[in-house]
Amino acid sequence: MSQQKPLNLPFDPIDRAARTWRAHFGASSAMAAVTSIMRAHQILLSQLDSLLKPYDLTFARYEALVLLTFSKKGALPLRKIGERLMVHPTSVTNTVDRLERSGFVRRLPNPLDGRGVLAEITEAGRDVVRRATDDLMAAEFGLGMYGEDELRQMFDQLRTLRVAAGDFSGSAMRQDEEHGGLL
């Protein structure tokens, strides 16, 4: 997998920053955790975007295509795409613009909303999702160094943060778990 050039530092800069933070400001666990999450985001996004570059995709565009693939009719209103991907409407417009230029989606008038627009995945879009997904799965989405239990724990811990941020309610989370994640 292509990725950023390793830094190969002789020390952990986040650990060093945490120790310095502690000396100047006090407890540093939250700062160290958030800084680690932000660095992990940089690393993963770089790796995933590198894997997807041969398909003329970024991870954001890949997510939009997968969402359309999972939809019943292969088409969704742009508003719904933004809601499901939890991104700003401008980001959805830019993403769909790029996917349309690549021939992976087409815009259609929304028959249920005279002013609305649907993005519909094309056959080329379905094909690129299949091929790109094979590569991402082979690379274990950049997380191959973790075992299945660790990945589940990581998901659960980050899910708590997402509930606290209001992405969805804790009761919806419990109801989803009761139904095997099928809601």
C-alpha positions in Angstrom: 0.0 0.0 0.0 1.4 3.4 -1.0 1.5 5.8 1.9 3.3 8.8 3.4 7.0 8.5 3.9 7.7 7.2 7.4 8.9 9.9 9.8 11.2 7.5 11.7 11.6 10.0 14.6 13.8 8.8 17.5 10.9 9.6 19.9 7.1 9.8 20.0 6.3 13.4 19.5 2.7 13.1 20.9 4.0 11.5 24.1 6.6 14.2 24.4 4.0 16.9 23.8 1.8 15.3 26.5 4.6 15.3 29.0 5.3 19.0 28.2 1.6 19.8 28.4 1.4 18.1 31.8 4.3 20.2 33.1 2.7 23.5 31.8 -1.1 22.9 32.1 -1.8 19.8 34.1 -3.6 16.6 33.0 -2.8 15.7 29.4 -4.7 12.4 28.7 -7.5 14.1 26.7 -4.9 16.2 24.7 -2.8 13.1 24.0 -5.8 11.1 22.9 -7.2 13.7 20.6 -3.8 14.4 19.1 -3.3 10.7 18.5 -6.8 10.5 16.8 -6.0 13.4 14.6 -2.6 11.9 13.5 -4.3 8.5 12.9 -6.8 10.3 10.7 -4.0 11.8 8.7 -2.2 8.5 8.3 -5.4 6.6 7.3 -6.7 9.2 4.9 -3.3 9.3 3.2 -3.2 5.5 2.9 -6.8 5.2 1.7 -6.6 8.0 -0.8 -3.4 6.5 -2.2 -5.1 3.2 -2.7 -8.1 4.9 -4.4 -6.1 7.3 -6.6 -5.8 4.7 -9.5 -9.6 4.7 -9.6 -9.9 8.5 -9.8 -11.4 8.4 -6.3 -10.7 9.9 -2.8 -12.1 8.2 0.2 -14.9 10.8 0.4 -16.0 10.1 -3.2 -15.7 6.3 -2.6 -18.0 6.6 0.5 -20.6 8.5 -1.7 -20.5 5.7 -4.3 -20.8 3.0 -1.7 -23.8 4.8 -0.2 -25.4 4.9 -3.7 -24.6 1.2 -4.2 -26.3 0.4 -0.9 -29.5 2.4 -1.7 -32.5 0.5 -3.0 -32.6 2.2 -6.4 -29.0 3.3 -6.7 -30.0 6.9 -6.4 -30.5 9.4 -3.6 -31.3 13.1 -3.1 -28.1 15.1 -2.6 -29.6 16.2 0.8 -29.9 12.6 1.9 -26.3 11.9 0.8 -25.0 14.7 3.0 -27.1 13.6 5.9 -25.9 10.0 5.7 -22.3 10.9 5.1 -22.6 13.7 7.8 -21.1 16.3 5.5 -22.0 19.9 4.5 -24.2 20.3 1.4 -21.3 22.1 -0.4 -19.1 19.0 0.1 -21.8 16.8 -1.4 -22.1 19.1 -4.4 -18.4 19.0 -5.0 -18.2 15.2 -4.5 -21.1 14.6 -6.9 -19.5 17.0 -9.4 -16.3 15.1 -9.4 -18.1 11.7 -9.6 -20.2 13.0 -12.5 -17.1 14.2 -14.4 -15.6 10.7 -13.9 -18.8 9.1 -15.3 -19.5 7.3 -12.0 -22.8 9.1 -11.3 -25.4 11.1 -13.2 -27.7 13.8 -11.9 -31.5 13.3 -12.3 -34.5 15.5 -11.4 -36.0 14.2 -8.2 -39.6 13.1 -9.1 -40.7 13.6 -5.5 -39.3 17.2 -5.3 -39.5 19.5 -8.3 -36.5 21.5 -7.2 -34.4 18.6 -5.9 -31.7 16.6 -7.6 -30.9 12.9 -7.3 -27.4 11.4 -7.8 -27.6 8.0 -9.5 -24.7 5.6 -9.7 -23.8 4.4 -13.2 -22.6 1.0 -14.3 -19.1 2.5 -14.4 -19.6 3.7 -10.8 -20.7 0.2 -9.7 -17.7 -1.3 -11.4 -15.2 1.1 -9.8 -16.8 0.4 -6.4 -16.3 -3.3 -6.8 -12.6 -3.0 -7.9 -11.8 -0.3 -5.3 -13.4 -2.3 -2.5 -11.3 -5.3 -3.4 -8.2 -3.2 -2.9 -9.4 -1.6 0.4 -10.4 -5.0 1.7 -7.0 -6.5 0.8 -5.4 -3.6 2.7 -7.8 -4.1 5.6 -8.6 -0.4 5.3 -5.1 0.4 6.7 -5.9 -1.3 10.0 -4.4 -4.8 9.4 -2.2 -4.4 12.5 -5.3 -4.7 14.7 -7.2 -7.9 15.6 -10.9 -8.2 15.2 -11.5 -7.7 19.0 -9.4 -4.5 19.0 -11.3 -3.2 16.0 -14.6 -3.8 17.7 -13.4 -2.1 20.9 -12.1 0.9 18.8 -15.5 1.2 17.1 -17.3 1.1 20.4 -15.1 3.7 22.1 -15.4 6.1 19.1 -19.2 5.4 18.9 -19.5 6.8 22.5 -18.0 10.1 21.2 -20.3 10.2 18.2 -23.4 9.7 20.5 -22.1 12.5 22.8 -21.7 14.8 19.7 -25.4 14.1 18.7 -24.7 12.1 15.6 -27.5 9.8 16.8 -29.2 9.0 20.1 -28.0 6.5 22.6 -31.5 4.9 22.5 -31.1 4.5 18.7 -27.7 2.8 19.3 -29.3 0.3 21.8 -32.2 -0.4 19.5 -29.8 -0.9 16.5 -27.8 -3.4 18.6 -31.0 -5.3 19.6 -31.8 -5.8 15.9 -28.3 -7.0 15.0 -27.3 -3.6 13.5 -30.0 -3.8 10.8 -31.8 -0.5 11.5 
